[in-house]
């Protein structure tokens, strides 16, 4: 079943059109990658889905048309974004940042259980739970950002550049968790500059270039495309 459907979506910043009739879909339980060069519009597309950018076209999620909804209502439907740059509250503790991810939830037992689950996925966060987020390493902050997103109980997780600015060892751990979460049933759309990693963990992929979808298919098909191998995989 298609959970997210983007149809003929366009977006502008002032007089500049950033997205041009973009169409893509993500089925329930899938892990889909969106790759492309810097400036292609990948982050704009995620922001559009979250209703942080004005658009033309359609964005449907589980039967709901998102273009008429506020960002808060989109979050309430379970469309949760882990933004580029992490966007944490640096002067607040790890635990407080996680708690803010659950601000729309009311079940204390559910919140407690999800926080414990996040500490199991990222044990370092348990050790740092009383530490201010701004004093942590980039990789630890990215783990916290993903954890905060998970505290919102997502039905689909939108990940924007989860490997950016992180050491290779922590990137490996973070992507192992992303894969594990998907294997447990979490639908995920990941924007990632590291095309090799994105294609390795995903089932399908889209290539966004100059605001338009240039290529789509199974991750294996996209990875074997000559232009992708030369431009994104260095082969």
C-alpha positions in Angstrom: 0.0 0.0 0.0 1.3 3.4 -0.9 1.6 5.5 2.3 3.1 8.7 0.8 2.4 9.9 -2.7 3.9 13.1 -4.1 2.3 14.1 -7.4 3.5 16.9 -9.8 4.9 18.9 -6.9 6.5 22.3 -7.6 8.0 24.7 -5.0 9.5 28.2 -5.3 11.7 30.4 -3.1 10.8 33.9 -4.1 11.1 34.0 -7.9 13.3 30.9 -8.0 11.5 27.6 -8.8 13.3 24.8 -6.8 11.1 21.8 -7.6 9.6 21.1 -11.0 6.7 18.7 -11.1 8.3 16.1 -8.8 6.4 12.8 -8.4 7.4 10.0 -6.1 5.8 7.4 -3.8 6.8 5.4 -0.7 4.9 2.3 0.2 4.2 1.2 3.7 7.3 -0.6 5.2 9.7 0.6 2.5 13.0 2.3 2.9 13.4 4.7 -0.1 16.5 6.8 -0.9 16.6 10.2 -2.5 20.0 11.1 -3.8 21.3 13.9 -5.9 23.9 16.8 -6.0 23.9 19.7 -3.6 21.3 22.3 -4.6 19.1 19.8 -6.4 16.1 20.4 -4.1 16.3 17.3 -1.9 15.9 19.2 1.4 13.2 21.4 -0.1 11.2 18.3 -1.0 11.3 17.0 2.6 10.4 20.5 3.9 7.5 20.5 1.4 6.2 17.2 2.7 6.4 18.5 6.2 4.5 21.7 5.0 7.3 24.1 5.7 7.4 25.3 2.1 4.6 26.6 -0.1 4.0 24.3 -3.0 1.8 23.5 -6.0 0.7 19.9 -6.7 -0.4 17.1 -4.4 1.1 15.4 -1.3 -1.0 12.6 0.0 -0.3 10.6 3.1 -2.5 7.6 4.0 -5.5 9.2 2.3 -4.9 12.7 3.7 -4.0 15.6 1.5 -1.2 17.3 3.3 -1.1 20.5 1.3 -4.1 22.0 3.2 -2.7 21.1 6.6 -0.4 22.9 9.1 3.0 21.5 10.0 1.7 20.5 13.4 -1.2 18.5 12.0 1.2 16.8 9.6 3.3 15.8 12.6 0.1 14.6 14.3 -0.5 12.2 11.4 2.9 10.6 11.9 4.9 12.4 9.3 8.1 13.1 11.2 11.3 14.7 9.9 14.8 14.5 11.3 16.1 17.7 9.8 19.5 18.5 8.2 21.8 20.0 10.8 20.0 18.2 13.6 18.2 21.3 15.0 18.6 20.3 18.6 18.2 22.5 21.6 21.8 22.8 22.6 21.3 24.1 26.2 18.9 21.4 27.1 19.8 17.9 28.2 19.6 14.7 26.1 16.6 13.6 28.1 14.8 16.9 27.7 15.4 16.9 23.9 13.9 13.5 23.7 10.9 14.6 25.8 10.2 17.4 23.4 9.9 14.9 20.6 6.8 13.5 22.4 5.1 16.9 22.9 1.9 15.8 21.0 1.6 12.5 22.9 -0.3 11.9 26.1 0.5 8.3 27.1 3.2 8.5 29.8 3.8 4.7 29.6 4.2 4.9 25.8 6.6 7.8 26.1 8.6 6.0 28.8 8.8 2.8 26.7 9.9 4.7 23.6 12.6 6.6 25.5 13.9 3.3 26.9 13.9 1.8 23.3 16.0 4.8 22.1 18.5 4.2 24.8 18.7 0.6 23.7 19.3 1.6 20.1 21.9 4.3 21.1 23.4 3.3 24.4 25.7 6.4 24.5 22.6 8.5 24.9 21.7 6.8 28.1 25.2 7.6 29.4 24.8 11.2 28.3 21.1 11.7 29.3 21.9 14.5 31.7 24.4 16.2 29.4 23.6 19.3 27.4 23.1 18.4 23.8 25.4 21.2 22.5 28.4 19.7 24.3 28.2 16.3 22.4 30.0 15.2 19.3 28.3 15.5 15.9 27.6 11.8 15.8 26.1 11.8 19.2 23.9 14.7 18.3 22.7 12.9 15.2 21.8 9.9 17.3 19.9 12.3 19.6 18.1 13.9 16.6 17.0 10.6 15.3 15.9 9.6 18.8 13.9 12.7 19.2 12.2 12.0 15.9 11.4 8.5 17.0 9.8 9.9 20.2 7.1 11.4 18.0 6.0 7.9 17.1 6.4 8.2 13.3 4.5 6.4 10.7 7.0 7.6 8.2 10.4 9.0 9.1 12.0 11.6 6.8 15.8 11.6 7.3 17.8 14.5 5.9 21.5 13.8 5.5 22.0 11.6 8.5 25.7 11.0 7.7 26.7 14.7 7.3 29.7 15.7 9.4 30.0 12.4 11.3 32.9 10.0 11.7 32.8 6.8 9.6 32.4 4.6 12.7 29.3 6.5 14.0 27.9 6.7 10.5 28.1 2.9 10.3 26.2 2.6 13.6 23.6 5.1 12.7 22.9 3.4 9.3 22.7 0.0 11.0 20.0 1.5 13.3 18.1 3.0 10.3 18.2 -0.4 8.6 17.1 -2.1 11.8 14.1 0.2 12.3 13.0 -0.4 8.7 13.2 -4.1 9.1 11.0 -3.7 12.2 8.4 -2.0 10.0 9.2 1.8 10.0 8.6 3.4 6.7 11.5 5.7 5.8 12.5 8.2 3.2 16.1 9.1 3.5 17.9 12.0 1.7 21.6 11.3 1.7 24.7 12.8 0.0 26.5 9.5 0.5 24.8 7.7 -2.4 26.6 4.4 -1.9 25.3 4.1 1.7 21.8 5.2 0.7 21.6 2.7 -2.1 23.0 -0.1 0.1 20.3 0.2 2.8 17.3 1.1 0.6 14.9 -0.9 -1.5 14.1 1.8 -4.1 15.7 5.1 -5.0 15.1 8.3 -6.8 17.7 10.7 -8.3 16.8 14.4 -8.0 18.7 16.7 -10.3 18.0 20.4 -10.8 14.7 20.1 -9.1 13.4 17.2 -11.2 13.4 13.4 -10.9 16.1 12.2 -13.3 15.9 8.5 -12.5 14.0 6.1 -10.4 13.9 2.3 -9.8 15.1 -0.4 -7.5 18.2 0.6 -5.6 20.1 -2.1 -7.5 19.0 -0.7 -10.8 19.9 2.9 -9.9 23.3 1.8 -8.5 24.1 0.0 -11.8 23.1 3.0 -13.9 26.2 4.3 -15.7 25.6 8.0 -15.0 25.0 7.3 -11.3 28.1 5.1 -11.0 30.2 7.9 -12.5 28.6 10.9 -10.8 27.7 9.6 -7.4 29.6 6.4 -6.7 32.9 7.4 -8.2 33.1 4.3 -10.4 
